[in-house]
Amino acid sequence: MTLWTVLHILTLLGVLAGAAVAVWLKDLLAAVIALAASSLLLSLAFYLLQAPDVAIAEAGIGAALTTAIYVLAIRKTRRREEG
């Protein structure tokens, strides 16, 4: 395996781990941060696949704008999930 293949696999495993952690967490703000980290790793995966325009869009919209909207929504509700 080459270094690029290992880097692709580690990046995608990080995306999956971030998404799984976001589902597992009860603190909604921490879950949003985990989703943002997962989105940033996904933008890195797009960049490694030589799609920089998609990577910039994912970082800007997927990580930044969506995270800001989620944080604003959490501020209007309870921070911890009940149940």
Beta strands, then each sheet from edge to edge (+ up, - down):
end
